[in-house]
Amino acid sequence: MVHVLVVDDERDFADLLSERLRARGMEVHTAYGGEQALEMARELHPEVVILDITMPGMSGLETLGALKSDRSGPEVILLTADSTLNTAVAGMKSGARDYLTKPADIDTLVSAIGDAEGRHMEALSRQRMAETAKLAAMGELATGVAHEINNPLQVMISEAGWIEEILHEPDLTEANRSEMRTSLDLIRHQARRCKAITAKLLTLRCALDAKGARTKLPILAGRLLDERRERIEALGVEVGQEWAPALCAMEIPESEWGQVLANVIDNALDAVEAMKAADPEGHDAPVLTLTGVFRDGGLEVAVRDTGCGIEEHLLTRIFEPFFSTKEVGKGIGLGLAICHGIIEAMGGSITVRSSPGRGSTFTIRVPMAVHAHNENNGPGSPASAKEENI
């Protein structure tokens, strides 16, 4: 049974309309003003509100705005003697489901109520699904955190117990002291591992720092590659960079882009290392290429590698926290989740194309407006960027 609230300051009209709707099998309550309607809506939670626009005190449009401020609020059908288009437009822009003029045909009104009830049920269903998905994601995250932190904690507890046993020895030998130092080193190592996990968790959903340090994208990429030069040379990776000329002038937030590029580059090098471990006799030198262009009003950065690639059925999961295709102990599965969180905070997206044995390409797209922080970006502005694609 649909639950309806009729709101109109004309008492006779409101009472008559309520009776006619009850005769159609609906549960109907009646309010004679905006303030009363809000109180009843909070208490009764109607699916549909029939609302008059022209009322003394709190107007119909003000009442509508208050009703729609709640995500799970009712669907609203405006019913008024004012037939001007401006009134209808204002009501629909404020979130009304339908607009009928007095005197409204009862069958037309009943049909509108049925449609509004259906939309309300659909909205509630979507909301419940979204909440369920959030709870499921939180459950997976909690499971991952518990698993990743429980392992080092178990080692720490075991080593602490071992130290306690040694301390109860009547005479501590130098061998005992050496064993204690080894255990303490292991405890410190595992504690640092826990600290690293929690530190990365704090960056999963970052807030952009508008006042943070800024740099140029080619400069940042060059520095990150230099920091990994020893590993790159050990793997025999050929590195290529192609940047649109305008990127040499445009400034970007250093912290956010530094985390994103560092994680994606490390992921590419891990893929190359996995490929070489699987095929030590491979003859072609692995390649890592970074490119940056302006396209469709946004900044597009791609990181391509010729590493081991990712199987198709895993592509939809690689941005999940604690999901990793690496061996146990070689990754905790937070790097790409952090990248996803940062890029999402910028209003952009990060996607991947990959084939097993043929490598992967991660593509990051961010709206130009995110980085247009002043008028002195010169050639990095969207207008000139279109002319400087590579």
C-alpha positions as CSV (number, residue, x, y, z in Angstrom):
1,M,0.0,0.0,0.0
2,V,1.4,3.3,-1.0
3,H,1.8,5.9,1.8
4,V,0.9,9.4,0.7
5,L,1.0,12.8,2.4
6,V,-1.3,15.5,1.1
7,V,-0.1,19.1,1.8
8,D,-2.4,22.1,1.1
9,D,-3.4,25.1,3.2
10,E,-7.0,24.9,1.8
11,R,-8.4,22.5,4.4
12,D,-11.6,21.5,2.6
13,F,-9.7,20.7,-0.6
14,A,-7.0,18.8,1.2
15,D,-9.5,16.7,3.2
16,L,-11.6,15.9,0.2
17,L,-8.6,14.9,-1.9
18,S,-7.3,12.7,1.0
19,E,-10.6,10.9,1.2
20,R,-10.7,10.2,-2.6
21,L,-7.2,8.8,-2.4
22,R,-8.1,6.6,0.6
23,A,-11.0,5.3,-1.5
24,R,-8.4,4.1,-4.0
25,G,-6.7,2.0,-1.4
26,M,-3.9,4.3,-0.3
27,E,-2.8,5.2,3.2
28,V,-3.1,9.0,3.3
29,H,-2.2,11.6,5.9
30,T,-3.0,15.3,5.6
31,A,-0.9,18.5,6.5
32,Y,-2.1,22.1,6.2
33,G,1.2,23.9,5.9
34,G,4.9,23.4,5.2
35,E,6.2,23.2,8.8
36,Q,3.5,20.6,9.6
37,A,4.3,18.7,6.5
38,L,8.0,18.4,7.4
39,E,7.2,17.2,10.9
40,M,4.8,14.5,9.5
41,A,7.3,13.5,6.8
42,R,10.0,12.9,9.5
43,E,7.7,10.8,11.6
44,L,5.7,8.9,8.9
45,H,8.2,8.6,6.0
46,P,5.7,8.7,3.1
47,E,6.7,7.5,-0.3
48,V,4.8,10.3,-2.1
49,V,3.9,13.8,-1.2
50,I,1.2,15.8,-2.9
51,L,2.3,19.4,-2.4
52,D,0.6,22.7,-3.1
53,I,3.0,25.4,-4.2
54,T,1.2,28.5,-3.0
55,M,0.9,28.4,0.8
56,P,1.3,31.1,3.5
57,G,4.4,30.9,5.7
58,M,6.7,28.2,4.3
59,S,6.0,28.1,0.6
60,G,5.6,24.9,-1.4
61,L,9.0,25.3,-3.1
62,E,10.7,25.9,0.3
63,T,8.9,22.8,1.6
64,L,10.0,20.9,-1.5
65,G,13.6,21.8,-0.9
66,A,13.5,20.7,2.7
67,L,11.9,17.3,1.7
68,K,14.5,16.6,-1.0
69,S,17.4,17.5,1.2
70,D,17.2,13.9,2.5
71,R,18.6,11.3,0.1
72,S,15.9,8.9,1.0
73,G,13.2,11.6,1.0
74,P,9.8,11.1,-0.7
75,E,8.9,11.7,-4.3
76,V,7.0,15.0,-4.7
77,I,4.1,15.8,-7.0
78,L,3.3,19.5,-7.2
79,L,-0.4,20.3,-7.3
80,T,-1.4,24.0,-7.7
81,A,-3.7,26.4,-9.4
82,D,-0.7,28.3,-10.8
83,S,-0.4,27.1,-14.3
84,T,2.5,29.3,-15.4
85,L,5.5,27.5,-17.0
86,N,8.0,29.3,-14.7
87,T,6.4,27.7,-11.6
88,A,6.6,24.3,-13.2
89,V,10.2,24.7,-14.2
90,A,11.2,25.9,-10.7
91,G,9.5,23.0,-9.1
92,M,11.0,20.4,-11.4
93,K,14.5,21.9,-10.9
94,S,14.0,21.6,-7.2
95,G,13.4,17.9,-7.5
96,A,9.7,17.4,-8.0
97,R,8.7,14.2,-9.8
98,D,5.6,15.7,-11.5
99,Y,3.5,18.8,-11.8
100,L,-0.3,18.9,-12.1
101,T,-2.7,21.8,-12.1
102,K,-5.9,22.2,-10.1
103,P,-8.5,20.8,-10.6
104,A,-6.5,17.6,-11.4
105,D,-8.3,14.6,-12.8
106,I,-8.2,11.9,-10.1
107,D,-7.2,9.1,-12.4
108,T,-4.3,11.2,-13.7
109,L,-3.2,12.0,-10.2
110,V,-3.5,8.3,-9.1
111,S,-1.4,7.3,-12.2
112,A,1.2,10.0,-11.2
113,I,1.3,8.7,-7.6
114,G,1.9,5.1,-8.9
115,D,4.8,6.3,-11.1
116,A,6.3,8.3,-8.2
117,E,6.0,5.3,-5.9
118,G,7.9,3.2,-8.4
119,R,10.6,5.7,-8.7
120,H,10.9,6.0,-4.9
121,M,11.3,2.2,-4.6
122,E,13.9,2.2,-7.3
123,A,15.9,4.9,-5.6
124,L,15.8,3.1,-2.2
125,S,16.9,-0.1,-3.9
126,R,19.8,1.7,-5.5
127,Q,20.7,3.2,-2.2
128,R,20.6,-0.1,-0.4
129,M,22.7,-1.7,-3.1
130,A,25.3,1.1,-2.8
131,E,25.4,0.7,1.0
132,T,25.7,-3.1,0.6
133,A,28.6,-2.6,-1.8
134,K,30.3,-0.2,0.6
135,L,29.9,-2.7,3.4
136,A,31.3,-5.5,1.3
137,A,34.3,-3.3,0.3
138,M,34.9,-2.4,3.9
139,G,34.7,-6.1,4.8
140,E,37.3,-7.0,2.2
141,L,39.5,-4.1,3.3
142,A,39.3,-5.2,6.9
143,T,40.1,-8.8,6.0
144,G,43.1,-7.6,4.0
145,V,44.3,-5.4,6.8
146,A,43.9,-8.1,9.4
147,H,45.8,-10.6,7.2
148,E,48.7,-8.3,6.3
149,I,49.2,-7.0,9.9
150,N,48.5,-10.3,11.6
151,N,51.5,-12.1,10.0
152,P,54.2,-9.6,11.2
153,L,52.5,-9.3,14.6
154,Q,52.6,-13.1,15.0
155,V,56.3,-13.0,14.3
156,M,56.8,-10.2,16.8
157,I,54.8,-12.1,19.5
158,S,56.8,-15.3,18.9
159,E,60.2,-13.5,19.1
160,A,59.2,-11.6,22.2
161,G,58.3,-14.9,23.8
162,W,61.7,-16.3,22.8
163,I,63.5,-13.3,24.4
164,E,61.5,-13.8,27.6
165,E,62.6,-17.4,27.8
166,I,66.2,-16.4,27.3
167,L,65.9,-13.8,30.1
168,H,64.9,-16.5,32.5
169,E,68.1,-18.3,31.9
170,P,70.3,-18.3,35.1
171,D,73.4,-17.3,33.2
172,L,73.2,-15.4,29.9
173,T,75.9,-16.4,27.5
174,E,77.2,-14.4,24.6
175,A,75.3,-16.8,22.3
176,N,72.1,-15.9,24.2
177,R,72.8,-12.2,23.8
178,S,73.4,-12.7,20.1
179,E,70.1,-14.6,19.7
180,M,68.3,-11.7,21.5
181,R,69.8,-9.1,19.2
182,T,68.7,-11.2,16.2
183,S,65.2,-11.4,17.6
184,L,65.0,-7.7,18.3
185,D,66.2,-6.9,14.8
186,L,63.4,-9.1,13.5
187,I,60.8,-7.4,15.7
188,R,61.9,-4.0,14.5
189,H,61.7,-5.2,10.8
190,Q,58.2,-6.5,11.3
191,A,57.1,-3.4,13.1
192,R,58.4,-1.3,10.2
193,R,56.3,-3.5,7.9
194,C,53.2,-2.8,10.0
195,K,54.0,0.9,9.9
196,A,54.3,0.9,6.1
197,I,51.0,-0.8,5.7
198,T,49.1,1.7,7.9
199,A,50.9,4.6,6.2
200,K,49.7,3.4,2.8
201,L,46.2,2.9,4.1
202,L,46.1,6.6,5.1
203,T,46.7,7.6,1.4
204,L,43.9,5.3,-0.1
205,R,41.5,8.2,-0.2
206,C,43.6,11.3,-0.3
207,A,42.5,15.0,-0.1
208,L,44.4,17.1,-2.6
209,D,46.7,19.7,-1.1
210,A,46.2,22.9,-3.1
211,K,49.2,24.6,-1.3
212,G,51.6,21.7,-1.7
213,A,54.8,21.9,-3.7
214,R,54.5,21.9,-7.5
215,T,56.8,20.7,-10.3
216,K,56.9,19.9,-14.0
217,L,55.8,16.4,-15.0
218,P,59.0,15.6,-17.2
219,I,61.2,16.8,-14.3
220,L,59.3,14.6,-11.8
221,A,59.4,11.6,-14.0
222,G,63.1,12.0,-14.6
223,R,63.8,12.2,-10.9
224,L,61.7,9.1,-10.2
225,L,63.6,7.1,-12.9
226,D,67.0,8.3,-11.6
227,E,66.0,7.0,-8.1
228,R,65.4,3.6,-9.7
229,R,68.4,3.7,-12.0
230,E,70.3,0.9,-10.3
231,R,67.3,-1.5,-10.6
232,I,66.5,-0.4,-14.2
233,E,70.1,-1.1,-15.3
234,A,70.2,-4.5,-13.4
235,L,67.0,-5.5,-15.3
236,G,68.4,-4.2,-18.6
237,V,65.3,-2.0,-19.2
238,E,65.3,0.5,-22.1
239,V,63.6,3.6,-20.9
240,G,61.9,6.1,-23.3
241,Q,60.1,9.4,-22.5
242,E,57.9,11.5,-24.8
243,W,56.3,14.6,-23.3
244,A,54.2,17.3,-25.1
245,P,56.3,20.5,-25.1
246,A,53.6,22.4,-23.1
247,L,54.2,20.0,-20.2
248,C,57.7,21.5,-19.7
249,A,55.9,24.7,-18.7
250,M,52.8,23.5,-16.8
251,E,53.1,22.9,-13.1
252,I,51.5,19.9,-11.3
253,P,51.1,18.9,-7.6
254,E,54.3,17.1,-6.8
255,S,53.1,14.9,-3.9
256,E,50.1,13.5,-5.6
257,W,51.7,12.9,-9.0
258,G,54.9,11.6,-7.3
259,Q,52.9,8.9,-5.5
260,V,51.0,7.9,-8.7
261,L,54.0,7.7,-11.0
262,A,56.2,6.0,-8.4
263,N,53.7,3.3,-7.9
264,V,53.0,2.7,-11.6
265,I,56.7,2.7,-12.5
266,D,57.5,0.3,-9.7
267,N,54.6,-1.9,-10.8
268,A,56.1,-1.9,-14.4
269,L,59.5,-2.8,-13.1
270,D,58.0,-5.6,-11.0
271,A,56.3,-7.0,-14.2
272,V,59.6,-6.9,-16.1
273,E,61.4,-8.7,-13.2
274,A,58.6,-11.4,-13.1
275,M,59.0,-11.8,-16.9
276,K,62.8,-12.2,-16.7
277,A,62.4,-14.7,-13.8
278,A,60.0,-16.8,-15.9
279,D,62.1,-16.6,-19.1
280,P,65.8,-15.9,-18.2
281,E,66.8,-16.6,-21.8
282,G,64.6,-14.0,-23.3
283,H,66.5,-12.1,-26.0
284,D,64.5,-8.8,-26.4
285,A,65.4,-6.1,-24.0
286,P,62.4,-5.0,-21.9
287,V,61.1,-1.5,-22.5
288,L,59.5,1.1,-20.2
289,T,58.0,4.1,-21.9
290,L,56.4,7.2,-20.4
291,T,54.4,9.6,-22.5
292,G,52.3,12.7,-21.8
293,V,50.0,14.6,-24.1
294,F,47.0,16.9,-23.9
295,R,43.8,15.3,-25.3
296,D,40.1,16.2,-25.2
297,G,40.6,19.0,-22.7
298,G,42.7,16.9,-20.3
299,L,46.1,15.7,-19.4
300,E,46.8,12.1,-20.4
301,V,49.9,10.2,-19.1
302,A,50.6,6.6,-20.2
303,V,53.2,4.2,-18.7
304,R,53.9,1.2,-20.9
305,D,56.0,-1.8,-20.1
306,T,56.8,-5.1,-21.9
307,G,56.7,-7.2,-18.7
308,C,54.8,-10.3,-17.9
309,G,51.3,-8.7,-18.4
310,I,48.1,-9.4,-16.5
311,E,45.5,-12.1,-17.2
312,E,42.2,-10.8,-18.4
313,H,40.1,-12.1,-15.5
314,L,42.4,-10.2,-13.0
315,L,42.1,-6.8,-14.7
316,T,38.9,-5.8,-12.9
317,R,40.5,-6.4,-9.5
318,I,44.0,-4.8,-9.7
319,F,42.9,-1.5,-8.2
320,E,41.3,-3.2,-5.1
321,P,43.1,-2.7,-1.8
322,F,45.3,-5.7,-0.9
323,F,44.8,-7.5,-4.2
324,S,48.2,-8.5,-5.7
325,T,49.4,-10.9,-8.4
326,K,52.9,-10.9,-6.8
327,E,54.3,-13.6,-4.7
328,V,53.7,-13.5,-0.9
329,G,56.1,-11.0,0.7
330,K,56.8,-9.1,-2.5
331,G,53.9,-6.7,-2.3
332,I,50.9,-5.9,-0.1
333,G,48.6,-4.8,-3.0
334,L,48.1,-1.2,-2.0
335,G,50.2,0.7,-4.7
336,L,47.6,0.7,-7.5
337,A,44.7,1.2,-5.0
338,I,46.5,4.4,-3.8
339,C,46.9,5.5,-7.4
340,H,43.2,5.0,-8.1
341,G,42.3,7.0,-5.0
342,I,44.5,9.9,-5.8
343,I,43.5,10.1,-9.5
344,E,39.8,9.8,-8.5
345,A,40.3,12.7,-6.1
346,M,41.6,14.8,-9.0
347,G,38.4,14.0,-10.9
348,G,40.2,11.7,-13.4
349,S,40.6,8.0,-14.2
350,I,43.3,5.4,-14.4
351,T,42.8,2.4,-16.7
352,V,44.9,-0.5,-17.9
353,R,45.3,-2.5,-21.1
354,S,47.3,-5.7,-20.7
355,S,48.0,-9.1,-22.3
356,P,49.9,-12.0,-20.7
357,G,53.5,-12.1,-22.0
358,R,53.1,-8.8,-23.9
359,G,53.1,-6.2,-21.2
360,S,50.8,-3.5,-19.9
361,T,49.8,0.1,-20.5
362,F,48.4,2.2,-17.6
363,T,46.7,5.3,-18.8
364,I,46.0,8.3,-16.5
365,R,43.5,11.0,-17.5
366,V,43.0,14.1,-15.5
367,P,40.9,17.2,-16.4
368,M,43.1,20.3,-17.1
369,A,41.0,22.4,-14.7
370,V,42.7,20.5,-11.8
371,H,46.1,21.9,-12.6
372,A,45.0,25.4,-14.0
373,H,45.9,27.0,-10.7
374,N,47.0,30.4,-12.0
375,E,47.2,32.4,-15.2
376,N,50.9,32.0,-15.6
377,N,50.9,28.4,-16.8
378,G,51.5,29.8,-20.3
379,P,51.6,27.1,-22.9
380,G,50.2,24.7,-20.5
381,S,46.8,26.2,-20.7
382,P,44.0,24.2,-22.4
383,A,43.8,26.5,-25.3
384,S,47.4,26.2,-26.4
385,A,47.7,22.6,-25.3
386,K,45.6,21.4,-28.2
387,E,48.2,22.7,-30.6
388,E,51.1,21.0,-28.9
389,N,50.1,17.3,-28.8
390,I,52.9,15.0,-29.8
